[in-house]
Amino acid sequence: MTHTHTRIAVIGAGITGLATAEWLAVDHGIDDVIVLDASARAGGKIRTELDAGHTVEWGPQGFLDNAPDTLELARAIGLGDALVGAADASADRFILRGGRLRAVPTSPVAFVTSGLLPLTGRLRVFGEHFARRRPEGDETVFDFARRRIGRQAAEILVDSMVTGVFAGDSSKLSLAATFPKMHDMETEHGSLTRALIAKMREAKRSGRTSSGPSGPGGTLHTFVEGMEQLPRRLADRLADRLQLSNPVSSLRQNGVGFRLETARGELRAERVLLSLPAAGAAELLADLAPVAVEPLQATPTVPIAVVMESFVSTDVFGRPVDGFGFLVPKAEHAGILGTLFCHSIFPGQAPDGTLFLRTMLGGAREPGQAKLEDGELLSTVRAAHARIFGRDPEPDRVWIARWPEGISQYTVGHLDRVAVAEAAAHAAGIELAGSPYHGVSVNDCIRQARAAAQRLARQLEPE
């Protein structure tokens, strides 16, 4: 082992761990940091394969540019010129309802005339201002939506949104943990309607574009070489301070610091950050912070399978396939969670004149799908697309990825459990950050990384 001592040890080389190391250097001038991971590659669930003119994303397709930390990090490491925004054509989003793709309306007028919800459902949404007050305690996303905008909107619009972000069950996930902005909008303004009006007024005064009912403000971005270009550049900057294929088997206190037992030997550190899945963090904290173990183990994950298909012609389905893609509410029983039209989102990610589709399966809805054989997964996707598009063309190329521990699920009580785990770990001198805690997106992880770097730097300041 090259290093036997470091000021800060980061366990986990996903985007959170890599970004924490960079923020320590950029914001605090601390570069005496070692990042360790059991895997042979850095980046965690951010993984890109470049194959025959296709940018094949195993994990996140991109990130929204409405979060400053991610853009600032990219520019700080010299990737500002590598940023790529989504095409205008990707603004059109769809939801499967009644076996048909229906456009997600982007204005109140479009919503009134939309067939996305029955007339009774649309009228109920416009009565949101008169919804009853929030009950005591943590509320599920579904219960919040049903209370404020009605059951039909909850089952179609909100279930689709939860599927797209968490691949989760809206009747089990905590609103305050999964969609804190919605929770805060109701808390501050009393209703979503008043909150949206206030945001539109603020945006008009500042000249910014506000969020609309179809989704959060901001444009999806990636990099010229795909999403993995970001963690790859961060890993390159760490050089020999990044130790891959080097799992940490135990973590113990050593005077005012810590002793890490790794596959390559012992490493001593003054401070430690765990940017691991919740189960892995719980295992390493069993002796140092036993109070944190149970709440960490109560943060489940759901498995995800991703099937990507390329078609040599744009008319193989006999109809246009353009826009961002579509999501599938649970009530549709389509066998898939949704499909992205990758050729339309980032045109440079597929050869000209081809279709490139990315379909998600599994999640909380059908977790067993992630264990299906490749042929069964592809058959499920083709059957779903045949019902939706009316044809079943043979794909020219297929890529399949599986994430057995795909996405953390913030079930009811999540924030209270996280607070207990964080307090117990902090009392032992250890920090926690990453997708099991305060957001699963790339933006969320990079924001958490910056906050963790600040906490670690503060701990190293002389008394």
C-alpha positions in Angstrom: 0.0 0.0 0.0 1.4 3.4 -1.0 -0.4 5.3 1.7 -0.7 4.3 5.4 -2.0 7.6 6.8 -4.3 10.3 5.6 -6.2 13.2 7.1 -9.5 12.1 5.6 -10.6 8.6 4.4 -13.6 8.4 2.1 -15.1 4.9 1.9 -17.0 4.6 -1.4 -16.0 5.9 -4.8 -19.4 6.6 -6.2 -20.2 10.2 -7.3 -20.7 11.3 -3.6 -17.3 10.0 -2.5 -15.4 11.3 -5.5 -17.1 14.7 -5.3 -16.4 15.0 -1.6 -12.7 14.6 -2.2 -12.8 17.3 -4.9 -14.8 19.7 -2.8 -12.3 19.3 0.0 -9.6 20.5 -2.4 -11.6 23.2 -4.2 -13.4 24.7 -1.2 -11.0 24.0 1.6 -7.6 23.4 0.2 -7.4 19.9 1.7 -6.0 17.3 -0.7 -4.7 14.8 1.9 -7.6 12.5 1.2 -7.8 8.8 0.3 -10.9 7.3 -1.5 -11.4 3.6 -1.2 -13.8 1.3 -2.9 -14.3 -2.5 -3.2 -15.2 -2.2 -6.9 -12.6 -2.2 -9.7 -14.1 1.0 -11.2 -15.1 4.4 -9.8 -18.4 6.1 -10.3 -20.8 3.8 -8.7 -24.1 3.7 -10.6 -22.9 6.2 -13.2 -21.6 4.1 -16.0 -21.3 4.8 -19.7 -20.5 2.4 -22.6 -19.6 3.9 -26.0 -20.6 1.3 -28.6 -21.1 1.6 -32.3 -22.0 5.3 -32.2 -24.3 4.8 -29.2 -23.8 6.4 -25.8 -25.2 3.6 -23.6 -26.0 4.8 -20.1 -26.2 2.0 -17.5 -27.3 4.5 -14.8 -28.4 8.1 -14.8 -29.2 9.6 -18.2 -28.3 13.1 -17.1 -28.8 15.8 -14.5 -30.9 19.0 -14.4 -29.0 22.3 -14.6 -31.1 23.9 -11.9 -28.7 22.8 -9.2 -25.6 25.0 -9.0 -23.2 22.6 -7.3 -23.1 20.1 -10.2 -22.4 22.7 -12.8 -19.8 24.4 -10.6 -18.0 21.1 -10.0 -18.0 20.2 -13.7 -16.4 23.6 -14.5 -13.9 23.4 -11.6 -12.5 20.2 -13.0 -12.3 21.4 -16.6 -15.5 19.9 -18.0 -17.4 23.1 -18.6 -16.9 22.8 -22.4 -18.0 19.1 -22.3 -21.5 19.9 -21.1 -24.3 19.0 -23.5 -27.9 20.2 -23.1 -30.9 18.2 -24.1 -32.5 18.9 -27.5 -35.7 21.0 -27.7 -37.5 18.0 -29.0 -37.1 16.3 -25.7 -39.5 18.8 -24.0 -42.5 16.6 -24.9 -43.1 14.0 -22.2 -45.8 11.3 -22.1 -47.7 9.1 -19.7 -49.2 5.8 -20.7 -53.0 5.8 -20.0 -55.5 3.4 -21.4 -52.8 1.9 -23.5 -52.1 5.2 -25.3 -49.3 7.7 -24.9 -50.8 11.0 -23.7 -48.8 14.2 -23.6 -48.1 15.7 -20.2 -49.7 19.2 -20.4 -47.3 22.1 -19.8 -49.9 24.8 -19.0 -53.3 25.0 -17.2 -55.1 25.5 -20.5 -53.4 22.4 -22.0 -54.3 20.5 -18.8 -58.0 21.4 -19.2 -58.2 20.0 -22.7 -55.9 17.0 -22.0 -57.2 13.5 -22.0 -54.6 12.5 -19.5 -57.2 12.5 -16.7 -61.0 12.0 -16.9 -63.0 15.3 -16.6 -63.8 14.6 -13.0 -60.1 14.2 -12.3 -59.2 17.4 -14.0 -61.9 19.3 -12.1 -60.7 17.8 -8.8 -57.1 19.1 -9.5 -58.4 22.6 -9.9 -60.0 22.3 -6.4 -56.6 21.8 -4.8 -56.8 25.2 -3.1 -59.7 23.8 -0.9 -58.0 20.6 0.1 -58.0 19.7 3.8 -55.0 20.4 5.9 -52.1 18.0 6.3 -52.5 15.4 9.1 -50.0 15.0 11.9 -46.9 12.9 11.3 -45.1 11.8 8.2 -47.4 11.5 5.1 -46.9 9.3 2.1 -46.6 10.8 -1.4 -49.8 9.0 -2.4 -51.8 10.3 0.6 -50.6 13.8 0.0 -51.5 13.7 -3.7 -54.9 12.1 -3.0 -55.7 14.8 -0.4 -54.6 17.7 -2.5 -55.4 16.8 -6.1 -57.6 13.7 -5.9 -57.3 10.0 -6.3 -57.2 9.9 -10.1 -54.4 12.4 -10.3 -52.5 10.6 -7.6 -52.8 7.3 -9.4 -51.8 8.6 -12.8 -49.7 11.7 -12.5 -48.0 11.3 -9.2 -47.5 7.5 -9.4 -45.8 8.1 -12.7 -43.5 10.8 -11.2 -42.6 8.5 -8.3 -41.8 5.7 -10.8 -39.6 8.0 -12.8 -37.5 9.2 -9.9 -37.5 6.3 -7.4 -39.0 3.3 -9.2 -40.9 3.2 -5.9 -44.4 2.8 -4.4 -46.0 6.1 -3.8 -48.2 4.6 -1.0 -45.1 3.8 1.0 -42.6 6.7 0.3 -42.4 9.7 2.6 -43.4 13.0 0.9 -41.1 15.1 3.1 -38.1 12.8 2.3 -38.7 12.2 -1.4 -40.2 15.5 -2.6 -39.2 18.0 0.1 -40.0 21.0 -2.2 -43.7 19.9 -2.4 -43.8 19.4 1.3 -42.3 22.9 1.9 -44.6 24.5 -0.7 -47.7 23.4 1.3 -46.0 24.3 4.6 -45.2 27.8 3.5 -48.2 28.7 1.3 -51.0 26.4 2.5 -51.6 25.1 -1.0 -49.7 24.1 -4.1 -51.8 26.5 -6.2 -50.8 29.5 -4.0 -47.2 28.3 -4.0 -47.1 28.0 -7.9 -48.6 31.5 -8.3 -46.0 32.9 -5.9 -43.2 31.1 -7.8 -44.4 32.4 -11.1 -44.5 36.0 -9.8 -41.0 35.6 -8.4 -39.7 34.2 -11.6 -41.3 37.0 -13.6 -39.7 39.6 -11.4 -36.3 38.0 -11.7 -36.6 37.1 -15.4 -36.2 33.3 -14.7 -38.4 30.5 -16.0 -40.4 28.9 -13.2 -41.3 25.3 -12.6 -44.4 24.1 -14.3 -46.9 21.3 -13.6 -45.1 18.9 -15.9 -41.9 18.8 -13.9 -39.1 20.7 -12.3 -37.5 23.7 -14.0 -34.2 23.2 -15.7 -32.7 21.5 -18.7 -31.3 18.0 -18.7 -27.6 17.9 -19.3 -24.9 15.3 -19.8 -21.4 15.3 -21.1 -19.9 14.8 -24.6 -18.6 11.3 -23.6 -21.7 10.5 -21.4 -22.3 10.8 -17.7 -19.3 8.7 -16.7 -17.0 11.5 -18.0 -17.7 13.3 -14.7 -16.6 10.5 -12.3 -13.8 9.5 -14.6 -12.3 13.0 -14.5 -12.7 13.1 -10.7 -10.9 9.8 -10.5 -8.1 10.9 -12.7 -7.5 13.9 -10.5 -7.2 11.7 -7.4 -4.5 9.6 -9.1 -3.0 7.2 -6.6 -5.2 8.7 -3.8 -8.0 6.6 -5.3 -7.7 2.9 -4.3 -10.0 0.6 -6.2 -10.5 -3.1 -5.5 -9.6 -2.3 -1.9 -12.6 -3.1 0.3 -12.6 -1.9 4.0 -13.4 -4.8 6.3 -13.4 -2.9 9.6 -13.4 0.6 11.0 -12.2 1.3 14.5 -11.2 4.2 16.6 -7.5 4.8 17.1 -6.9 7.6 19.7 -8.3 10.7 18.1 -8.5 9.1 14.7 -9.5 5.8 13.0 -7.9 2.6 11.9 -9.2 1.0 8.7 -8.5 -2.6 7.9 -8.4 -2.9 4.1 -7.6 -5.7 1.6 -4.1 -4.0 1.2 -3.4 -3.4 4.8 -4.0 -0.9 7.5 -4.8 2.8 6.9 -5.0 5.4 9.6 -7.2 8.5 9.2 -8.1 11.5 11.3 -11.6 11.6 9.9 -13.8 9.3 7.9 -16.7 9.7 5.4 -19.0 6.8 4.6 -20.5 7.2 1.1 -21.8 3.6 0.8 -25.2 2.0 0.4 -27.0 2.0 3.7 -26.4 -1.7 4.4 -22.6 -1.2 3.9 -22.5 1.8 6.2 -24.4 -0.1 8.9 -21.9 -3.0 8.7 -18.9 -0.7 9.3 -20.7 1.2 12.1 -21.7 -1.8 14.1 -19.1 -1.3 16.7 -18.4 2.4 16.6 -22.0 3.7 16.4 -24.4 0.8 17.0 -27.4 3.1 17.4 -27.0 3.9 13.7 -27.3 0.3 12.5 -31.0 -0.3 12.8 -32.1 3.0 11.1 -29.6 2.4 8.3 -30.8 -1.2 7.8 -34.4 0.2 7.5 -33.5 2.0 4.3 -34.3 -0.6 1.6 -33.3 -0.5 -2.1 -35.2 -1.8 -5.1 -33.6 -3.6 -8.0 -33.6 -2.1 -11.5 -33.1 -3.7 -14.9 -32.4 -1.5 -18.0 -32.9 -2.7 -21.5 -31.6 -0.5 -24.4 -32.5 -1.2 -28.0 -31.3 0.4 -31.2 -33.3 0.3 -34.4 -31.7 1.1 -37.8 -34.6 3.1 -39.1 -36.8 5.9 -37.5 -40.0 4.5 -39.0 -39.8 0.9 -37.7 -42.9 1.5 -35.5 -44.8 3.2 -38.3 -45.2 6.3 -36.3 -42.9 9.1 -34.9 -41.1 8.3 -31.7 -39.9 11.7 -30.5 -39.8 13.6 -27.2 -38.3 12.7 -23.9 -40.1 9.4 -23.4 -43.0 8.0 -21.4 -43.7 6.7 -17.8 -46.2 4.0 -16.9 -48.6 4.3 -14.0 -49.1 1.1 -12.0 -52.7 0.8 -13.1 -51.6 0.2 -16.7 -50.0 -3.2 -15.9 -47.6 -2.8 -18.9 -44.8 -4.8 -17.4 -42.3 -1.9 -17.7 -41.7 1.3 -15.7 -41.1 3.6 -18.7 -39.0 4.2 -21.8 -36.7 7.1 -22.7 -36.3 8.1 -26.3 -32.5 8.6 -26.1 -32.1 9.5 -29.8 -34.4 12.4 -29.2 -33.1 13.6 -25.8 -29.4 13.8 -26.8 -29.2 13.3 -30.6 -25.5 12.8 -30.6 -25.9 9.7 -28.5 -27.1 7.5 -31.4 -26.3 7.4 -35.1 -28.3 9.7 -37.4 -31.5 8.1 -38.6 -31.8 5.5 -35.8 -34.0 5.0 -32.8 -32.4 4.4 -29.5 -34.8 3.4 -26.6 -34.0 2.9 -23.0 -36.5 1.0 -20.9 -36.6 0.5 -17.1 -38.1 -2.6 -15.4 -38.4 -3.9 -11.9 -38.4 -1.4 -9.0 -40.8 -1.7 -6.1 -43.6 -2.7 -8.6 -42.0 -5.9 -9.9 -38.6 -6.5 -8.2 -38.3 -10.0 -9.5 -37.9 -8.7 -13.0 -34.3 -7.7 -12.4 -33.4 -11.4 -12.1 -35.0 -12.5 -15.4 -32.8 -13.8 -18.1 -31.8 -11.4 -20.9 -34.2 -13.0 -23.3 -37.1 -12.7 -20.9 -36.4 -9.1 -20.2 -36.2 -8.2 -23.9 -39.4 -10.1 -24.6 -41.2 -8.2 -21.9 -40.0 -4.9 -23.3 -40.9 -5.8 -26.9 -44.3 -7.0 -25.9 -45.0 -3.7 -24.0 -43.8 -1.6 -27.0 -45.8 -3.7 -29.4 -49.0 -2.9 -27.4 -48.1 0.8 -27.2 -46.7 1.4 -30.7 -48.7 -1.2 -32.6 -45.6 -3.0 -34.1 -42.9 -5.4 -32.9 -39.7 -4.7 -34.9 -36.5 -6.6 -34.3 -33.9 -4.4 -32.6 -30.5 -4.2 -34.3 -28.6 -3.9 -31.1 -29.5 -4.7 -27.5 -27.7 -3.8 -24.2 -29.0 -5.0 -20.8 -27.9 -3.7 -17.4 -28.9 -4.8 -13.9 -28.7 -3.0 -10.6 -29.6 -5.5 -7.8 -29.5 -2.6 -5.3 -30.8 0.0 -7.6 -32.5 2.9 -5.9 -32.8 3.7 -2.1 -36.4 4.0 -0.9 -37.3 6.7 1.5 -40.3 5.1 3.3 -42.4 6.8 5.9 -40.2 7.9 8.9 -37.1 8.1 6.7 -36.0 11.6 7.8 -36.3 10.7 11.5 -34.3 7.5 11.0 -31.6 9.4 9.0 -31.4 11.9 11.8 -30.7 9.2 14.3 -28.1 7.5 12.1 -26.3 10.8 11.3 -26.2 11.9 15.0 -24.9 8.5 16.1 -22.2 8.5 13.4 -21.3 12.1 14.0 -20.8 11.4 17.7 -18.3 8.8 16.7 -16.5 11.2 14.5 -17.8 9.8 11.2 -19.8 11.5 8.4 -22.5 10.0 6.2 -23.5 11.2 2.7 -25.0 9.8 -0.5 -28.2 8.4 -2.0 -29.5 6.6 1.1 -30.0 9.9 2.9 -31.1 13.2 1.3 -31.8 12.6 -2.4 -30.9 10.0 -5.0 -30.2 12.1 -8.0 -26.7 13.1 -9.2 -27.4 16.7 -8.2 -28.5 15.5 -4.7 -25.4 13.4 -4.2 -23.0 16.3 -5.3 -24.9 18.7 -3.0 -24.5 16.3 -0.1 -20.8 15.8 -1.0 -20.2 19.5 -0.7 -21.9 19.7 2.6 -20.0 16.7 3.9 -16.7 18.3 2.8 -17.6 21.4 4.7 -18.3 19.4 7.9 -15.1 17.4 7.6 -13.0 20.5 7.0 -14.6 22.2 10.1 -13.7 19.1 12.2 -10.0 19.4 11.2 -9.8 23.1 12.1 -7.6 23.7 15.2 -9.5 24.2 18.4 
